[in-house]
Amino acid sequence: MGFLAGVVTNYILCLNFVFLHAKKTNLGKSVGDKILFVVIGIIGLFINEAGMHIGVEILGISYMIVKVIIAAIVMVWNYIARKMLIFNLSNQKNAETTNNMAKEL
């Protein structure tokens, strides 16, 4: 339940504060974009769990140190993946071009 609440909060914050151009476009608002947003979050959760396991259990590093490092890695992963795959203005332009070409046919 906590992960779901975090994803919903993160989605709202991304639309309103991080990717400001998304408010003026349809970026991030389709069902496919929302599913991709969740999938990126799930991958981030996997990176977190795997990183914690490797750092603490295998390498024997203090869990607090590992958590800080992994949190930074996951934050960068989430931002870059969402910027490139969901909130990329060139994706919007490509979609508009495709829609315009389909209307002409």
C-alpha positions in Angstrom: 0.0 0.0 0.0 2.9 2.3 0.8 4.5 1.8 -2.6 1.2 2.6 -4.4 0.7 5.8 -2.3 4.2 6.8 -3.2 3.7 6.2 -6.9 0.5 8.3 -6.9 2.1 11.1 -5.0 5.2 11.0 -7.2 3.0 11.1 -10.3 1.1 14.2 -9.1 4.4 15.9 -8.1 6.0 15.1 -11.4 3.1 16.6 -13.4 2.9 19.8 -11.2 6.4 20.5 -10.2 9.1 18.5 -12.0 8.0 18.3 -15.6 6.2 21.6 -15.9 5.7 21.3 -19.7 3.5 18.3 -19.1 0.7 20.6 -17.8 0.5 22.3 -21.2 0.6 19.0 -23.2 -0.8 15.5 -23.0 2.5 14.1 -21.9 2.1 11.6 -19.1 -1.7 11.7 -19.2 -2.5 8.6 -21.3 -3.2 5.2 -19.8 0.0 3.9 -21.5 2.1 6.7 -19.9 0.6 6.0 -16.5 1.4 2.3 -16.8 4.9 3.1 -17.9 5.2 5.5 -14.9 4.3 2.6 -12.6 6.7 0.2 -14.4 9.6 2.6 -14.0 8.7 2.8 -10.3 8.7 -1.0 -9.9 12.1 -1.2 -11.6 13.3 1.4 -9.1 11.9 -0.7 -6.3 13.8 -3.7 -7.7 17.0 -1.7 -7.9 16.5 -0.6 -4.3 15.9 -4.1 -3.0 18.7 -5.7 -5.1 21.1 -2.9 -4.1 20.3 -3.2 -0.4 20.8 -7.0 -0.6 24.1 -6.7 -2.4 25.4 -3.9 -0.2 24.4 -5.3 3.2 24.3 -9.0 2.8 27.0 -9.7 0.3 29.5 -6.7 0.8 28.8 -6.3 4.5 28.4 -2.5 4.3 26.3 -0.7 6.9 22.7 -0.6 5.8 22.5 3.2 6.4 25.4 3.9 4.1 24.0 1.5 1.4 20.5 3.1 1.8 21.8 6.6 1.1 23.8 5.4 -2.0 20.9 3.3 -3.4 18.3 6.0 -2.7 20.4 8.4 -4.9 20.8 5.8 -7.6 17.0 5.1 -7.7 16.2 8.8 -7.7 18.4 9.4 -10.7 17.0 6.3 -12.4 13.4 7.4 -11.9 14.1 11.0 -13.1 16.0 10.0 -16.2 13.7 7.1 -17.2 10.6 9.2 -16.8 12.1 12.2 -18.6 13.3 10.1 -21.6 10.3 7.7 -21.9 7.3 9.7 -20.7 7.9 13.5 -20.4 10.0 13.9 -23.6 8.7 16.7 -25.8 10.0 15.0 -28.9 7.6 12.1 -28.1 4.7 14.6 -28.1 5.8 16.0 -31.4 6.1 12.6 -33.0 2.7 11.6 -31.7 1.2 14.8 -33.1 2.8 14.2 -36.5 1.5 10.7 -36.6 -2.0 11.9 -35.7 -1.9 14.6 -38.3 -0.8 12.1 -41.0 -3.5 9.7 -40.0 -6.1 12.4 -40.3 -5.0 13.3 -43.8 -5.5 9.7 -44.9 
